[in-house]
Amino acid sequence: MRRGIFQAIADSTRRAIIAPIALQPMTSNAIAEHFETTRPAVSKHLRILTECVLVHQQHQGWEIYYALEIDKWLEQFCSI
């Protein structure tokens, strides 16, 4: 079952993850460097954000870059 956008952003860590990837696509390792948590924990948050279509993955060779879907992020505020 796909999670809702509000359910995804209810978590403060997921909201904080959105900030750096809004500026530029980043790998999960690069994102994890911004937090005092494990890489698997960051990956779990990224999976949830991806399920909600707030974040999309870009495969570049062996690396996976995560980027914010700006339209989906802004859509949540317009539908209130």
Helices and strands as residue ranges (DSSP letters): H 5-9, H 12-23, E 26-27, H 28-32, H 39-51, E 55-60, E 63-68, H 70-78
